[in-house]
Amino acid sequence: MLKVKIASYAGFCFGVERAMNMAWKEVEENSDVYSLGPLIHNKQAVKKYEDKGLKVINSLDEAENKSRVIIRSHGVGLKIYEEAKEKGIKIIDATCPFVKKIQDIVYKYYNEEYKIIIVGDYSHPEVIGINGWCNNEAVIVKNIEDLDNIPRNYKKYCVVAQTTMNLNVYEKITEKLEKMLECVEFYNTICSATRERQKAAKELSREVDVMIVIGGKHSSNTQKLVQICSENVITYHIETIDDLDLNKLKKYSFVGITAGASTPKWIIEEVVSSIEKL
């Protein structure tokens, strides 16, 4: 039998679990409930909610007036709240409290005439939402090369980070920014759960013969776990047990498993159970 070990931090984080619980309560108690975008980056979990009646939309224009719309844990920009109010739509705000904190920082400093810099992925919904609290005028920095895009004609700057940003990349970027800019306020807003998950995955990947990272293909935090583990050991990224060729694991004796913040417990358990039967 293969030895299997799960990272000490794996699966749903606080913000995602909170959002999923809020959404489940809504679909159980109400009809015509919408989610602005998929609740999480995990299509298997989202399908369970759709089967329960949740309708996923990409714009408030797709929702009926006076209906109920869930804001997922990634959060949205200020204009979405204003638009919902105009349409008489009831907002169920499942924005992660850690993301909300970043939005509040950005809104405050933007109104104090700071230039906002967001360290993160410009295409990620969380970053898009944060940018919406500074009139979509932030400079998005994903890597060191993006620092060339920062305008130098502002007197003061405020730097925040996507909650799932790779800590090492963030530190390299902020180290450069400290040398580039004179007046700058730094807020390391990487979620503690993200840091703990990445640290646990790194430590486990140094112990085992192979790593399995479970999570959505479009999940930012899952992709970062894959990146971290791959630096130390052969790593497979799967969404469910169906994506894993179990025969490839037979040559190993010690398998490590971690999972992204959007991965439900039942998917992790299914993977572990299948590997332990080898």
C-alpha positions in Angstrom: 0.0 0.0 0.0 1.2 3.5 -0.9 1.8 5.9 2.0 -0.4 9.0 1.6 -0.1 12.3 3.4 -2.3 15.3 3.1 -0.8 18.8 3.7 -1.7 20.3 7.0 -3.6 23.1 5.2 -5.6 21.9 2.1 -9.0 22.5 0.7 -11.7 25.2 1.5 -10.4 28.3 3.1 -12.5 30.4 5.5 -13.7 32.8 2.8 -14.8 30.2 0.3 -16.5 28.0 3.0 -18.4 31.1 4.2 -19.5 32.0 0.7 -20.6 28.4 -0.1 -22.6 28.2 3.1 -24.3 31.6 2.4 -25.1 30.5 -1.1 -26.6 27.1 0.0 -28.8 28.9 2.5 -30.1 31.2 -0.2 -31.0 28.5 -2.7 -32.7 26.5 0.0 -34.8 29.4 1.2 -35.5 31.3 -2.1 -36.2 30.9 -5.8 -34.6 33.0 -8.5 -31.2 33.2 -6.9 -28.3 34.2 -9.1 -24.5 34.1 -8.7 -22.5 36.8 -10.4 -19.9 34.5 -11.9 -19.2 31.0 -10.7 -19.2 30.8 -6.9 -15.8 29.2 -6.9 -13.3 27.9 -9.4 -14.5 24.4 -9.1 -17.0 23.2 -11.7 -17.9 20.0 -9.7 -18.9 22.0 -6.6 -20.7 24.7 -8.7 -22.8 22.0 -10.5 -24.2 20.9 -7.1 -25.5 24.4 -6.6 -26.8 24.7 -10.1 -28.7 21.4 -9.6 -30.3 23.1 -6.5 -31.5 26.0 -8.6 -28.7 28.6 -8.6 -28.3 30.4 -11.8 -24.8 31.6 -12.8 -24.8 35.0 -14.7 -22.0 37.2 -16.0 -23.9 40.5 -15.8 -26.6 42.0 -13.6 -28.5 42.6 -16.9 -29.2 38.8 -16.9 -30.9 38.9 -13.5 -34.6 39.7 -13.0 -35.3 43.0 -11.3 -35.9 42.6 -7.5 -34.2 39.1 -7.6 -31.4 38.0 -5.3 -27.8 38.0 -6.5 -24.8 36.5 -4.7 -21.5 38.3 -4.8 -18.9 35.5 -4.7 -15.9 35.5 -2.3 -13.7 37.2 -5.0 -15.7 40.4 -4.6 -16.7 43.0 -7.2 -16.2 46.7 -7.9 -18.2 49.6 -6.4 -20.2 50.1 -9.6 -21.8 46.6 -9.3 -23.4 47.7 -5.9 -24.6 50.9 -7.5 -26.1 49.1 -10.5 -27.8 46.6 -8.2 -29.4 49.4 -6.2 -30.7 51.0 -9.4 -32.3 47.7 -10.5 -33.8 46.9 -7.1 -31.7 43.8 -6.9 -31.0 42.3 -3.5 -27.3 41.7 -3.0 -26.2 38.7 -0.9 -22.6 39.8 -0.2 -20.3 36.7 0.2 -17.1 38.7 -0.4 -14.3 37.2 1.6 -13.7 39.6 4.6 -10.0 39.6 3.7 -10.8 40.7 0.2 -13.2 43.4 1.6 -10.3 44.7 3.7 -8.2 45.2 0.5 -11.2 47.0 -1.2 -11.5 49.3 1.8 -7.7 50.1 1.8 -7.8 50.9 -2.0 -10.9 53.0 -1.7 -9.5 55.1 1.2 -6.1 55.7 -0.4 -7.5 56.4 -3.9 -9.7 59.1 -2.4 -6.5 60.5 -0.7 -4.9 60.8 -4.2 -2.5 57.9 -3.9 -1.7 55.9 -7.0 -2.9 52.3 -6.4 -0.6 49.4 -7.3 -2.1 45.9 -7.1 0.3 43.0 -7.0 -1.6 40.2 -8.7 -3.0 38.7 -11.9 -4.9 41.4 -13.9 -7.3 38.8 -15.3 -8.3 37.4 -11.9 -11.8 38.4 -10.7 -10.5 39.4 -7.3 -8.1 41.9 -8.8 -10.7 43.1 -11.2 -13.0 43.7 -8.3 -10.3 45.5 -6.2 -9.5 47.7 -9.2 -13.2 48.7 -9.2 -12.7 50.5 -5.9 -10.2 53.0 -7.4 -12.2 53.7 -10.6 -10.3 51.0 -12.5 -7.1 53.2 -12.4 -4.8 50.9 -10.6 -1.5 49.6 -12.0 -1.5 45.8 -12.0 1.9 44.2 -11.4 2.1 40.4 -11.9 5.9 40.0 -12.1 9.1 42.0 -12.0 8.9 42.9 -15.7 5.6 44.7 -15.1 7.4 47.3 -12.9 8.3 49.1 -16.1 4.7 50.0 -16.5 4.5 52.0 -13.2 4.1 55.8 -13.9 6.6 57.8 -11.9 4.8 61.1 -12.0 2.7 60.5 -8.8 3.7 61.9 -5.4 2.5 58.9 -3.4 1.6 55.3 -3.9 -0.3 52.5 -2.1 0.6 48.9 -2.7 -1.7 45.9 -2.0 -1.7 42.3 -3.0 -4.1 39.7 -4.4 -4.9 37.4 -1.4 -3.6 34.3 -3.3 -0.4 35.9 -4.6 2.8 33.9 -4.3 4.6 35.4 -1.2 8.1 35.1 -2.7 7.1 36.9 -5.9 5.4 39.6 -3.8 8.5 40.2 -1.7 10.7 40.5 -4.8 8.3 43.0 -6.3 8.0 45.1 -3.1 11.8 45.1 -2.6 12.2 46.7 -6.1 9.3 49.1 -5.4 11.0 50.4 -2.2 14.0 51.4 -4.3 11.9 52.9 -7.2 9.4 55.0 -5.3 10.0 57.6 -2.6 6.6 57.8 -0.9 4.9 54.4 -0.8 2.6 52.6 1.6 2.8 48.8 1.5 0.0 46.5 2.6 0.9 42.8 2.5 -2.7 41.6 2.0 -1.8 38.0 1.1 -4.3 35.9 3.1 -2.7 34.1 6.0 -4.5 30.9 4.9 -2.8 31.3 1.5 0.6 31.6 3.1 -0.1 28.6 5.4 -1.3 26.5 2.5 1.7 27.4 0.3 4.2 26.8 3.2 2.6 23.4 4.0 2.6 22.4 0.4 6.3 23.3 0.0 7.3 21.4 3.2 5.3 18.3 2.2 6.7 18.3 -1.4 10.2 18.0 0.1 9.2 14.8 2.1 7.4 12.8 -0.6 8.2 11.1 -3.9 5.3 12.7 -5.8 2.7 15.4 -5.2 -0.9 15.5 -6.2 -2.5 19.0 -6.3 -6.3 19.0 -6.5 -8.1 22.1 -7.7 -9.8 23.8 -10.6 -7.8 24.4 -13.8 -8.7 28.1 -13.6 -8.0 28.4 -9.8 -5.2 31.0 -9.2 -4.3 29.6 -5.8 -4.2 26.0 -7.1 -1.9 27.0 -9.9 0.5 28.6 -7.4 0.5 25.4 -5.4 1.4 23.4 -8.5 4.2 25.9 -9.2 5.6 25.6 -5.6 5.4 21.8 -5.4 6.9 21.4 -8.9 10.1 23.1 -7.7 10.8 20.1 -5.4 9.2 17.0 -6.9 7.1 15.5 -9.7 3.7 17.1 -9.4 0.3 16.3 -11.0 -2.5 18.8 -11.1 -6.0 17.3 -11.2 -9.6 18.5 -10.7 -11.0 15.1 -9.7 -9.9 11.5 -9.4 -10.9 11.0 -13.0 -8.0 13.1 -14.1 -5.4 11.0 -12.4 -3.7 8.0 -14.0 -3.3 5.8 -10.9 -0.9 3.5 -12.7 1.7 6.3 -12.8 1.7 6.3 -9.0 2.6 2.6 -8.6 6.3 3.3 -8.9 6.2 5.6 -5.9 6.1 4.8 -2.2 5.1 8.1 -0.7 2.4 10.4 -2.1 1.7 13.9 -0.9 -1.7 15.6 -1.5 -2.7 19.3 -1.2 -5.7 21.1 -2.6 -6.7 24.6 -3.6 -9.0 26.9 -1.6 -11.9 26.0 -3.8 -11.6 22.2 -3.5 -14.4 20.5 -1.5 -13.5 18.0 1.1 -15.4 15.2 -0.7 -13.2 15.5 -3.8 -10.1 15.3 -1.6 -11.4 12.2 0.2 -12.2 10.5 -3.1 -8.7 11.0 -4.4 -7.1 9.7 -1.1 -9.4 6.7 -1.0 -8.6 5.7 -4.6 -4.8 6.0 -4.0 -4.9 4.0 -0.8 -6.5 1.1 -2.6 -3.5 0.7 -4.9 
